[in-house]
Every structure is written in C-alpha cells, then in structure tokens.
C-alpha cells in the first residue's frame, strides 16, 4: 500500500513539473519570428550582424528643453549592454555611460545615476537591429505578433519581444518589453516602443500606450549593415531629442574599459 502511494505521488509530481515547464516555456510565435528573420536579412544577414562587435558614430544631437539645445556628439556601443554618448553642448560637455543595465550621467562636474529602466533602454539606441538579432539568437525571448497597423499610409507589423535582449549580462535578472514597428514592405524598423513601466489613461485606467518611443529613418549601408542615420525619441508623446548622424564605423576594437562608469 505504501509503495503504491509513493508511486502515485511520483506520477503526480511528474505531471505537475511537466505543467510548470509548459507554462514557463517562452512564447515564440512562428509568424513573428519569420518577420524578424526578414528584418535581420534586410539589415545585413545573421552572419554579418553577428560580426558587429562595436559601433562608433558621429553626428549632432538636439535636446528639446524649452529652447532647443544642440551640439556635436559621439556614440560608442559594445554589444547591447555597453553604451557611451558624449555631447558637447553650449553649457559644457555631457556624458552618458551604461554598462550592464547600470548607468550614470555627468555634466558640469556633477555625476548623477541613471535609473535602471532608462539605462536598459539606452542599449541599442541607434542600432535597433541589435534587438532583432538578440531576440532571434536567445530562445528564451518571448516573440509575439501583435498585428498589422497603418502608419502614415504605410502598413507596418507590430512585433512584441520580451526578454534580456542582450541589454545586460547573463548574471543580471532582466526582462524588458519592446514593440518593434516594422515597415511591411521594406522590413526596416521604423520605431521601437519601450514599456519600462505601466501607463494610464485619463481616469486611471491602464493603457497599452508605450511611454517611450524611438523613431528611425535615413537608413544607409555601412560595411554591409543597414543603419539608421536619423533617430528621435518621444517621452509621453513629447519629443525629447533627435540625433542626425554623419559618420558610422564598425568594429573599432572597443573594450569594456571604454565604458567605465563615472564617479
């Protein structure tokens, strides 16, 4: 009798474990994955994107703080989890650095911490194909097809990805949610909508609207990779900054030491 009870318990435990495995298995919608594969192909192909070790970009940035403030900038990235942006503005130099989801901003000899949500969302700021490559290579990333929409008389796909997305090292628990808005004809990424926190409608009802939107344009080929030279961001519907690049180079042997956090 005791042996039969133990056998029954083992079977029940096995069934429960199997159910848990099914429930925690990441969602990988076939249609959504196929669309991302087309995006990856247009962006240069899996092999070419995998060969991108680091990027260095030069251009001009405009901040929309009351009066528009602009100046030259340099952006350096190492994968999706190392980001450095230096802007020379009328009031002095400002530097943003992110390393594995931890970030700081320094200006006028004053250093401030960047919230983890903002630090993570600076990863791949000007290189949206990085999100696609990360989602396709990491099988634990959730990939779902939200639908087809119209944007400026253009049909677009909305693909939602949720996971690490290469924005922090493997030892850091991270799960970010991004909607990729993809031109259904060219398969260029038109925008990335970040969901770092919940938004609400008037009256307090939850909303699906993304608090932060990054728009991309002026795509050009750089060493076989399609890169957007025009980038702009909106926060809660208000434009916060725009970047116009004039030079992009890949694989300049950057290392983690180029992204030391500031004190």
Backbone as CSV, one residue per row, in Angstrom:
resi,resn,N_x,N_y,N_z,CA_x,CA_y,CA_z,C_x,C_y,C_z
1,UNK,0.837,-1.204,0.000,0.000,0.000,0.000,0.868,1.249,0.000
2,UNK,1.908,1.215,0.867,2.818,2.357,0.948,3.527,2.568,-0.388
3,UNK,3.961,1.457,-1.019,4.652,1.540,-2.301,3.762,2.128,-3.372
4,UNK,2.450,1.717,-3.386,1.524,2.246,-4.378,1.309,3.747,-4.179
5,UNK,1.231,4.196,-2.919,1.049,5.633,-2.632,2.235,6.434,-3.109
6,UNK,3.440,5.903,-2.878,4.650,6.594,-3.327,4.686,6.685,-4.842
7,UNK,4.239,5.623,-5.528,4.222,5.621,-6.990,3.253,6.661,-7.521
8,UNK,2.063,6.724,-6.868,1.055,7.713,-7.275,1.578,9.133,-7.072
9,UNK,2.250,9.365,-5.927,2.812,10.684,-5.635,3.865,11.061,-6.664
10,UNK,4.692,10.111,-7.066,5.731,10.379,-8.054,5.123,10.771,-9.390
11,UNK,4.044,10.061,-9.783,3.370,10.367,-11.050,2.771,11.766,-11.009
12,UNK,2.103,12.103,-9.896,1.501,13.427,-9.755,2.564,14.515,-9.796
13,UNK,3.702,14.277,-9.115,4.786,15.251,-9.099,5.339,15.452,-10.508
14,UNK,5.455,14.335,-11.243,5.963,14.428,-12.617,5.029,15.236,-13.493
15,UNK,3.710,15.013,-13.353,2.727,15.750,-14.139,2.771,17.237,-13.798
16,UNK,2.883,17.554,-12.500,2.934,18.944,-12.073,4.169,19.630,-12.622
17,UNK,5.306,18.932,-12.589,6.553,19.504,-13.107,6.437,19.765,-14.611
18,UNK,5.816,18.815,-15.327,5.641,18.982,-16.769,4.752,20.179,-17.065
19,UNK,3.681,20.371,-16.277,2.791,21.514,-16.467,3.527,22.822,-16.215
20,UNK,4.400,22.841,-15.196,5.170,24.032,-14.899,6.117,24.361,-16.045
21,UNK,6.731,23.317,-16.634,7.634,23.533,-17.745,6.900,24.137,-18.931
22,UNK,5.686,23.625,-19.211,4.898,24.145,-20.320,4.511,25.591,-20.073
23,UNK,4.108,25.891,-18.816,3.631,27.238,-18.508,4.744,28.272,-18.562
24,UNK,5.999,27.843,-18.303,7.100,28.802,-18.304,7.853,28.817,-19.630
25,UNK,7.439,27.984,-20.575,8.111,27.940,-21.871,7.877,29.260,-22.601
26,UNK,8.913,29.890,-23.129,8.727,31.181,-23.797,7.844,31.067,-25.033
27,UNK,7.090,32.119,-25.292,6.239,32.176,-26.484,7.093,32.594,-27.676
28,UNK,7.055,31.800,-28.739,7.826,32.101,-29.947,6.869,31.957,-31.137
29,UNK,6.049,32.980,-31.371,5.075,32.944,-32.445,5.787,32.788,-33.790
30,UNK,5.375,31.799,-34.571,6.060,31.466,-35.826,6.041,32.636,-36.799
31,UNK,4.881,33.287,-36.961,4.781,34.409,-37.895,5.687,35.549,-37.470
32,UNK,5.702,35.838,-36.178,6.540,36.929,-35.673,8.020,36.630,-35.887
33,UNK,8.416,35.393,-35.625,9.827,35.007,-35.817,10.209,35.132,-37.288
34,UNK,9.324,34.715,-38.197,9.609,34.821,-39.626,9.781,36.270,-40.056
35,UNK,8.975,37.168,-39.505,9.112,38.594,-39.829,10.449,39.122,-39.326
36,UNK,10.833,38.752,-38.110,12.122,39.193,-37.578,13.274,38.642,-38.411
37,UNK,13.124,37.436,-38.922,14.169,36.876,-39.784,14.300,37.678,-41.074
38,UNK,13.172,38.174,-41.606,13.226,39.023,-42.797,13.904,40.356,-42.466
39,UNK,13.594,40.908,-41.287,14.233,42.150,-40.846,15.741,41.951,-40.739
40,UNK,16.140,40.838,-40.148,17.562,40.530,-39.988,18.244,40.406,-41.340
41,UNK,17.568,39.752,-42.285,18.143,39.584,-43.621,18.346,40.928,-44.303
42,UNK,17.334,41.806,-44.217,17.425,43.135,-44.832,18.518,43.961,-44.159
43,UNK,18.672,43.796,-42.862,19.662,44.583,-42.116,21.093,44.163,-42.407
44,UNK,21.274,43.022,-43.072,22.624,42.588,-43.411,22.818,41.093,-43.331
45,UNK,21.895,40.410,-42.649,22.003,38.965,-42.502,22.560,38.569,-41.145
46,UNK,22.226,37.371,-40.707,22.611,36.914,-39.374,24.117,36.904,-39.181
47,UNK,24.851,36.432,-40.175,26.307,36.325,-40.038,26.958,37.699,-39.946
48,UNK,26.493,38.638,-40.773,27.069,39.987,-40.762,26.759,40.685,-39.448
49,UNK,25.503,40.587,-38.992,25.136,41.246,-37.728,25.905,40.647,-36.556
50,UNK,26.109,39.342,-36.591,26.858,38.690,-35.511,28.305,39.163,-35.476
51,UNK,28.806,39.639,-36.610,30.204,40.094,-36.672,30.375,41.514,-36.152
52,UNK,29.257,42.215,-35.883,29.353,43.591,-35.373,29.696,43.536,-33.888
53,UNK,30.930,43.836,-33.580,31.403,43.794,-32.191,31.134,45.110,-31.482
54,UNK,31.359,46.223,-32.164,31.144,47.541,-31.558,30.845,48.549,-32.656
55,UNK,30.285,49.694,-32.265,29.981,50.761,-33.217,30.498,52.092,-32.669
56,UNK,30.894,52.975,-33.577,31.282,54.344,-33.236,30.569,55.279,-34.214
57,UNK,29.847,56.258,-33.682,29.007,57.122,-34.512,29.262,58.592,-34.168
58,UNK,29.293,59.429,-35.206,29.476,60.868,-35.038,28.290,61.593,-35.662
59,UNK,27.898,62.689,-35.046,26.789,63.454,-35.593,26.447,64.640,-34.722
60,UNK,25.183,65.044,-34.764,24.702,66.180,-33.980,23.439,65.775,-33.239
61,UNK,23.325,66.238,-32.004,22.158,65.942,-31.190,21.442,67.239,-30.850
62,UNK,20.116,67.177,-30.810,19.297,68.319,-30.405,18.415,67.889,-29.249
63,UNK,18.486,68.610,-28.138,17.609,68.383,-26.993,16.500,69.434,-27.013
64,UNK,15.277,68.992,-26.775,14.133,69.909,-26.797,13.753,70.270,-25.363
65,UNK,14.647,71.043,-24.730,14.422,71.524,-23.363,14.057,73.000,-23.444
66,UNK,12.797,73.310,-23.625,12.414,74.720,-23.784,12.996,75.248,-25.071
67,UNK,14.126,75.963,-24.985,14.855,76.362,-26.183,15.671,75.162,-26.653
68,UNK,15.635,74.922,-27.950,16.389,73.792,-28.490,17.881,73.969,-28.238
69,UNK,18.498,72.915,-27.710,19.926,72.927,-27.424,20.572,71.854,-28.278
70,UNK,21.599,72.217,-29.036,22.212,71.241,-29.927,23.724,71.323,-29.875
71,UNK,24.351,70.237,-30.339,25.805,70.204,-30.380,26.291,68.888,-30.948
72,UNK,27.565,68.788,-31.259,28.130,67.550,-31.791,28.148,66.447,-30.741
73,UNK,28.077,65.209,-31.220,28.104,64.085,-30.280,28.847,62.909,-30.883
74,UNK,29.288,62.039,-29.980,29.901,60.765,-30.340,29.196,59.679,-29.535
75,UNK,28.778,58.614,-30.218,28.142,57.478,-29.550,28.988,56.237,-29.800
76,UNK,29.290,55.524,-28.731,30.029,54.273,-28.848,29.220,53.170,-28.173
77,UNK,29.175,52.003,-28.796,28.482,50.869,-28.205,29.345,49.624,-28.320
78,UNK,29.165,48.744,-27.361,29.816,47.437,-27.367,28.720,46.429,-27.057
79,UNK,28.206,45.768,-28.098,27.028,44.935,-27.901,25.848,45.802,-27.482
80,UNK,24.830,45.181,-26.909,23.678,45.944,-26.453,23.803,46.443,-25.036
81,UNK,24.808,45.947,-24.291,24.868,46.263,-22.860,25.974,47.249,-22.483
82,UNK,26.628,47.857,-23.470,27.607,48.918,-23.200,27.293,50.096,-24.124
83,UNK,27.099,51.261,-23.534,26.698,52.447,-24.297,27.396,53.665,-23.719
84,UNK,27.922,54.502,-24.603,28.564,55.748,-24.175,28.201,56.846,-25.170
85,UNK,27.628,57.924,-24.680,27.272,59.058,-25.530,27.847,60.334,-24.936
86,UNK,28.631,61.057,-25.742,29.252,62.304,-25.312,28.765,63.427,-26.216
87,UNK,28.148,64.427,-25.616,27.624,65.565,-26.367,28.288,66.843,-25.881
88,UNK,28.780,67.654,-26.811,29.378,68.945,-26.482,28.322,70.018,-26.708
89,UNK,27.786,70.550,-25.609,26.671,71.487,-25.654,27.134,72.883,-25.231
90,UNK,26.333,73.916,-25.484,26.743,75.279,-25.113,27.134,75.411,-23.647
91,UNK,26.467,74.658,-22.760,26.762,74.759,-21.323,27.885,73.841,-20.885
92,UNK,28.443,73.054,-21.827,29.548,72.166,-21.483,29.310,70.759,-21.999
93,UNK,30.204,69.875,-21.629,30.144,68.501,-22.105,29.259,67.648,-21.201
94,UNK,28.411,66.814,-21.823,27.579,65.866,-21.094,27.922,64.459,-21.563
95,UNK,28.053,63.544,-20.611,28.440,62.172,-20.937,27.488,61.198,-20.261
96,UNK,26.929,60.286,-21.044,26.080,59.204,-20.538,26.826,57.897,-20.754
97,UNK,26.885,57.067,-19.719,27.537,55.762,-19.830,26.631,54.702,-19.208
98,UNK,26.473,53.590,-19.915,25.698,52.455,-19.410,26.532,51.191,-19.557
99,UNK,26.533,50.391,-18.509,27.240,49.119,-18.526,26.399,48.084,-17.794
100,UNK,25.930,47.081,-18.528,25.114,46.004,-17.943,23.913,46.529,-17.163
101,UNK,23.195,47.491,-17.738,21.970,47.977,-17.118,22.165,48.969,-15.988
102,UNK,23.409,49.366,-15.728,23.709,50.383,-14.708,24.303,51.584,-15.423
103,UNK,23.790,52.781,-15.109,24.252,53.940,-15.869,24.466,55.179,-15.025
104,UNK,25.226,56.124,-15.617,25.461,57.416,-14.967,25.533,58.504,-16.025
105,UNK,25.252,59.724,-15.587,25.318,60.891,-16.463,26.151,61.948,-15.763
106,UNK,27.110,62.511,-16.502,27.984,63.519,-15.916,27.921,64.789,-16.743
107,UNK,27.709,65.918,-16.056,27.753,67.223,-16.705,28.100,68.274,-15.659
108,UNK,28.892,69.248,-16.082,29.333,70.312,-15.176,29.953,69.753,-13.907
109,UNK,30.788,68.719,-14.063,31.492,68.077,-12.945,30.550,67.419,-11.944
110,UNK,29.268,67.275,-12.294,28.301,66.632,-11.408,27.854,65.319,-12.047
111,UNK,27.892,64.237,-11.275,27.523,62.929,-11.787,26.242,62.453,-11.129
112,UNK,25.296,62.019,-11.949,24.023,61.503,-11.463,23.834,60.076,-11.943
113,UNK,23.158,59.265,-11.140,22.834,57.910,-11.554,21.657,57.921,-12.525
114,UNK,21.676,57.014,-13.469,20.563,56.823,-14.386,19.754,55.638,-13.887
115,UNK,18.431,55.771,-13.828,17.597,54.672,-13.346,17.823,53.432,-14.203
116,UNK,17.604,52.275,-13.615,17.840,51.025,-14.345,16.970,50.957,-15.602
117,UNK,15.718,51.413,-15.501,14.824,51.375,-16.660,15.390,52.217,-17.803
118,UNK,15.831,53.431,-17.493,16.392,54.290,-18.532,17.717,53.751,-19.048
119,UNK,18.517,53.181,-18.155,19.813,52.636,-18.577,19.615,51.492,-19.569
120,UNK,18.689,50.583,-19.276,18.431,49.459,-20.166,17.932,49.930,-21.525
121,UNK,17.125,50.974,-21.530,16.536,51.429,-22.781,17.472,52.316,-23.597
122,UNK,18.668,52.604,-23.073,19.681,53.272,-23.894,20.452,52.259,-24.739
123,UNK,20.387,50.988,-24.356,21.056,49.953,-25.127,20.494,49.873,-26.542
124,UNK,21.360,49.819,-27.539,20.956,49.781,-28.952,20.105,50.983,-29.343
125,UNK,20.346,52.131,-28.713,19.563,53.335,-29.003,19.569,53.669,-30.484
126,UNK,20.725,53.536,-31.138,20.839,53.882,-32.550,21.060,52.653,-33.433
127,UNK,20.908,51.467,-32.863,21.159,50.241,-33.614,20.038,49.238,-33.339
128,UNK,18.814,49.517,-33.835,17.656,48.671,-33.496,17.776,47.236,-33.978
129,UNK,18.588,46.990,-35.014,18.777,45.614,-35.483,19.371,44.737,-34.385
130,UNK,20.032,45.352,-33.407,20.580,44.598,-32.288,19.506,43.887,-31.492
131,UNK,18.319,44.524,-31.358,17.214,43.885,-30.643,16.732,42.648,-31.397
132,UNK,16.687,42.761,-32.720,16.224,41.644,-33.545,17.196,40.473,-33.455
133,UNK,18.483,40.761,-33.614,19.490,39.703,-33.541,19.454,39.009,-32.183
134,UNK,19.288,39.792,-31.111,19.249,39.216,-29.764,18.017,38.339,-29.579
135,UNK,16.869,38.799,-30.073,15.629,38.029,-29.921,15.681,36.717,-30.687
136,UNK,16.344,36.722,-31.843,16.411,35.510,-32.653,17.422,34.508,-32.112
137,UNK,18.499,34.988,-31.526,19.542,34.070,-31.043,19.258,33.549,-29.629
138,UNK,18.453,34.279,-28.857,18.135,33.861,-27.488,16.755,33.207,-27.475
139,UNK,16.720,31.891,-27.377,15.455,31.156,-27.448,14.559,31.377,-26.236
140,UNK,15.076,32.039,-25.181,14.239,32.322,-24.010,13.455,33.624,-24.170
141,UNK,13.679,34.348,-25.265,12.963,35.592,-25.513,11.561,35.306,-26.026
142,UNK,10.555,35.950,-25.439,9.193,35.857,-25.949,9.067,36.722,-27.188
143,UNK,8.515,36.171,-28.258,8.301,36.894,-29.508,6.849,36.690,-29.920
144,UNK,6.078,37.776,-30.008,4.666,37.641,-30.343,4.265,38.619,-31.443
145,UNK,3.323,38.204,-32.268,2.786,39.027,-33.346,1.560,39.760,-32.807
146,UNK,1.653,41.091,-32.704,0.545,41.879,-32.161,-0.467,42.208,-33.248
147,UNK,0.006,42.542,-34.460,-0.921,42.819,-35.535,-0.330,43.684,-36.628
148,UNK,-1.183,44.008,-37.614,-0.827,44.900,-38.712,-1.516,46.231,-38.479
149,UNK,-0.777,47.327,-38.664,-1.317,48.658,-38.435,-0.978,49.562,-39.612
150,UNK,-1.548,50.759,-39.599,-1.228,51.773,-40.588,-0.451,52.900,-39.919
151,UNK,0.613,53.327,-40.557,1.386,54.449,-40.062,1.793,55.314,-41.257
152,UNK,1.228,56.523,-41.303,1.498,57.435,-42.425,1.246,56.734,-43.762
153,UNK,0.065,56.105,-43.879,-0.349,55.403,-45.102,0.556,54.222,-45.443
154,UNK,1.346,53.763,-44.487,2.221,52.609,-44.690,1.795,51.480,-43.763
155,UNK,1.689,50.277,-44.303,1.367,49.128,-43.467,2.597,48.722,-42.667
156,UNK,2.391,48.468,-41.387,3.505,48.078,-40.517,3.098,46.875,-39.682
157,UNK,4.097,46.072,-39.321,3.905,44.982,-38.372,4.305,45.466,-36.990
158,UNK,3.542,45.039,-36.000,3.921,45.286,-34.605,4.310,43.944,-33.988
159,UNK,5.590,43.807,-33.659,6.107,42.598,-33.040,6.569,42.938,-31.628
160,UNK,6.099,42.179,-30.649,6.492,42.429,-29.251,7.523,41.391,-28.815
161,UNK,8.628,41.884,-28.274,9.671,40.998,-27.765,9.848,41.274,-26.272
162,UNK,10.065,40.211,-25.522,10.232,40.334,-24.078,11.322,39.373,-23.636
163,UNK,12.354,39.915,-23.008,13.449,39.084,-22.535,14.660,39.928,-22.193
164,UNK,15.819,39.303,-22.202,17.047,40.008,-21.865,17.502,40.911,-23.009
165,UNK,17.352,40.446,-24.234,17.668,41.212,-25.451,19.124,41.699,-25.479
166,UNK,19.991,41.016,-24.774,21.402,41.383,-24.794,21.718,42.688,-24.101
167,UNK,20.783,43.221,-23.310,20.973,44.539,-22.694,21.685,44.467,-21.351
168,UNK,21.845,43.284,-20.807,22.582,43.114,-19.552,23.231,41.740,-19.589
169,UNK,24.245,41.545,-18.762,24.968,40.284,-18.762,24.078,39.162,-18.242
170,UNK,24.496,37.929,-18.505,23.695,36.769,-18.131,23.447,36.674,-16.633
171,UNK,24.334,37.244,-15.825,24.178,37.135,-14.385,23.200,38.134,-13.798
172,UNK,22.643,39.018,-14.648,21.726,40.040,-14.153,20.302,39.702,-14.543
173,UNK,19.390,39.510,-13.560,17.996,39.212,-13.914,17.358,40.410,-14.616
174,UNK,16.980,40.209,-15.858,16.471,41.310,-16.665,15.376,40.809,-17.586
175,UNK,14.301,41.561,-17.678,13.266,41.265,-18.657,12.674,42.580,-19.118
176,UNK,12.960,42.947,-20.359,12.439,44.193,-20.895,11.438,43.872,-22.003
177,UNK,10.514,44.802,-22.221,9.472,44.623,-23.223,9.592,45.738,-24.253
178,UNK,9.648,45.352,-25.515,9.738,46.334,-26.593,8.810,45.925,-27.724
179,UNK,8.135,46.904,-28.308,7.376,46.688,-29.528,8.205,47.206,-30.696
180,UNK,8.439,46.347,-31.682,9.171,46.737,-32.877,8.156,47.028,-33.973
181,UNK,8.183,48.256,-34.509,7.280,48.663,-35.574,8.045,48.565,-36.883
182,UNK,7.616,47.653,-37.750,8.404,47.250,-38.915,7.642,47.555,-40.199
183,UNK,8.295,48.234,-41.125,7.701,48.517,-42.429,7.405,47.185,-43.134
184,UNK,6.132,46.961,-43.471,5.733,45.678,-44.045,6.236,45.488,-45.465
185,UNK,6.735,46.549,-46.099,7.250,46.447,-47.463,8.769,46.327,-47.494
186,UNK,9.451,47.212,-46.754,10.920,47.228,-46.785,11.554,46.419,-45.672
187,UNK,10.802,46.136,-44.613,11.281,45.424,-43.427,12.336,46.213,-42.652
188,UNK,12.365,47.533,-42.843,13.145,48.396,-41.964,12.372,48.603,-40.662
189,UNK,13.092,48.787,-39.560,12.458,49.101,-38.281,12.191,50.603,-38.245
190,UNK,10.923,50.972,-38.186,10.549,52.386,-38.179,10.605,52.974,-36.777
191,UNK,10.292,52.166,-35.779,10.362,52.663,-34.403,10.401,51.499,-33.429
192,UNK,10.875,51.810,-32.239,10.866,50.875,-31.120,10.130,51.552,-29.976
193,UNK,9.117,50.875,-29.450,8.343,51.415,-28.340,8.715,50.652,-27.078
194,UNK,9.201,51.391,-26.086,9.638,50.795,-24.826,8.503,50.793,-23.814
195,UNK,8.460,49.739,-23.011,7.460,49.624,-21.948,8.146,49.415,-20.595
196,UNK,8.900,50.409,-20.133,9.609,50.223,-18.860,8.679,50.284,-17.645
197,UNK,7.510,50.877,-17.822,6.560,50.951,-16.713,5.153,51.115,-17.282
198,UNK,4.150,50.900,-16.435,2.747,50.958,-16.843,2.311,52.392,-17.088
199,UNK,1.547,52.604,-18.151,0.933,53.911,-18.404,-0.572,53.811,-18.169
200,UNK,-1.195,54.988,-17.967,-2.618,55.017,-17.640,-3.339,56.074,-18.471
201,UNK,-4.602,55.787,-18.766,-5.445,56.734,-19.469,-5.996,57.756,-18.477
202,UNK,-6.621,58.816,-19.021,-7.319,59.762,-18.152,-8.421,59.009,-17.401
203,UNK,-8.437,59.148,-16.104,-9.394,58.424,-15.292,-8.766,57.257,-14.551
204,UNK,-7.505,56.971,-14.871,-6.792,55.958,-14.110,-6.819,54.558,-14.671
205,UNK,-7.433,54.351,-15.845,-7.462,53.011,-16.420,-6.116,52.680,-17.079
206,UNK,-5.648,51.432,-16.940,-4.373,51.043,-17.570,-4.425,51.219,-19.081
207,UNK,-3.288,51.590,-19.650,-3.181,51.808,-21.092,-2.048,50.957,-21.652
208,UNK,-2.193,50.565,-22.924,-1.131,49.826,-23.607,-0.137,50.757,-24.285
209,UNK,-0.381,52.071,-24.208,0.499,53.030,-24.874,1.897,52.989,-24.260
210,UNK,2.904,53.001,-25.127,4.288,52.979,-24.654,4.693,54.365,-24.175
211,UNK,5.301,54.482,-22.997,5.724,55.795,-22.525,6.883,56.376,-23.323
212,UNK,7.686,55.512,-23.948,8.859,55.988,-24.665,8.882,55.386,-26.072
213,UNK,9.080,56.260,-27.082,9.104,55.824,-28.477,10.378,56.348,-29.134
214,UNK,11.076,55.468,-29.843,12.278,55.850,-30.583,11.988,55.634,-32.064
215,UNK,12.082,56.695,-32.871,11.805,56.623,-34.299,13.111,56.620,-35.089
216,UNK,13.121,55.877,-36.210,14.322,55.713,-37.023,14.034,56.044,-38.479
217,UNK,15.046,56.577,-39.164,14.923,56.876,-40.581,16.287,57.072,-41.213
218,UNK,16.285,57.455,-42.485,17.522,57.710,-43.231,18.469,56.524,-43.126
219,UNK,17.969,55.336,-43.480,18.791,54.134,-43.420,19.857,54.153,-44.517
220,UNK,21.075,53.773,-44.144,22.182,53.691,-45.092,22.987,52.425,-44.810
221,UNK,23.696,51.971,-45.835,24.531,50.774,-45.684,25.913,51.161,-45.174
222,UNK,26.348,50.477,-44.098,27.681,50.678,-43.530,28.329,49.309,-43.386
223,UNK,29.320,49.046,-44.205,30.018,47.747,-44.172,29.034,46.578,-44.261
224,UNK,28.028,46.734,-45.111,27.055,45.664,-45.322,25.925,45.627,-44.325
225,UNK,25.854,46.589,-43.403,24.808,46.637,-42.387,23.958,47.891,-42.603
226,UNK,22.611,47.725,-42.595,21.727,48.887,-42.719,21.595,49.559,-41.357
227,UNK,21.965,50.836,-41.321,21.997,51.594,-40.071,21.169,52.866,-40.233
228,UNK,20.299,53.205,-39.258,19.559,54.463,-39.349,20.456,55.641,-38.962
229,UNK,20.491,56.650,-39.808,21.284,57.835,-39.508,20.435,58.916,-38.845
230,UNK,19.123,58.719,-38.789,18.227,59.660,-38.127,17.497,58.935,-37.004
231,UNK,17.606,59.483,-35.784,16.991,58.874,-34.600,16.348,59.977,-33.776
232,UNK,15.123,59.758,-33.329,14.467,60.738,-32.455,13.653,59.999,-31.406
233,UNK,13.509,60.616,-30.247,12.788,59.965,-29.159,11.670,60.858,-28.643
234,UNK,10.620,60.202,-28.171,9.499,60.879,-27.528,9.235,60.221,-26.181
235,UNK,8.903,61.040,-25.199,8.542,60.559,-23.871,7.155,61.080,-23.552
236,UNK,6.233,60.156,-23.334,4.831,60.518,-23.090,4.308,61.441,-24.194
237,UNK,4.708,61.173,-25.426,4.209,61.932,-26.561,4.950,63.208,-26.871
238,UNK,5.875,63.628,-26.007,6.632,64.856,-26.208,8.027,64.536,-26.728
239,UNK,8.428,65.222,-27.806,9.756,64.971,-28.351,10.818,65.437,-27.370
240,UNK,11.795,64.568,-27.122,12.836,64.875,-26.144,14.188,65.147,-26.802
241,UNK,14.522,64.372,-27.843,15.795,64.611,-28.524,15.747,64.051,-29.934
242,UNK,16.646,64.549,-30.763,16.831,63.991,-32.104,18.316,63.921,-32.393
243,UNK,18.703,62.909,-33.147,20.103,62.670,-33.496,20.199,62.535,-35.017
244,UNK,21.113,63.275,-35.609,21.413,63.108,-37.023,22.881,62.719,-37.140
245,UNK,23.112,61.498,-37.567,24.474,61.010,-37.703,25.042,61.396,-39.067
246,UNK,26.343,61.568,-39.119,27.003,61.836,-40.400,28.132,60.839,-40.685
247,UNK,28.485,60.031,-39.680,29.532,59.022,-39.886,29.327,57.872,-38.914
248,UNK,29.375,56.656,-39.441,29.249,55.449,-38.616,30.335,54.471,-39.028
249,UNK,31.044,53.916,-38.060,32.035,52.879,-38.346,31.827,51.713,-37.396
250,UNK,32.193,50.523,-37.862,32.000,49.306,-37.083,33.341,48.680,-36.721
251,UNK,33.331,48.002,-35.582,34.462,47.167,-35.166,35.774,47.947,-35.075
252,UNK,35.801,48.859,-34.087,36.993,49.657,-33.812,37.746,49.159,-32.578
253,UNK,37.528,47.894,-32.235,38.249,47.253,-31.121,37.984,47.929,-29.778
254,UNK,36.747,48.376,-29.555,36.387,48.907,-28.245,36.359,47.764,-27.231
255,UNK,36.644,48.107,-25.983,36.620,47.122,-24.902,35.780,47.654,-23.751
256,UNK,35.527,46.794,-22.772,34.717,47.197,-21.613,35.341,48.364,-20.863
257,UNK,36.669,48.523,-20.954,37.335,49.625,-20.258,36.948,50.988,-20.837
258,UNK,36.396,51.007,-22.050,35.947,52.261,-22.648,34.598,52.699,-22.095
259,UNK,34.020,51.882,-21.195,32.687,52.153,-20.678,32.658,52.111,-19.147
260,UNK,33.731,52.612,-18.545,33.780,52.660,-17.088,32.795,53.708,-16.574
261,UNK,32.006,53.332,-15.584,31.032,54.254,-15.026,31.729,55.399,-14.326
262,UNK,31.100,56.575,-14.364,31.705,57.787,-13.842,31.417,57.948,-12.350
263,UNK,32.299,58.678,-11.714,32.134,58.967,-10.278,32.109,60.457,-10.063
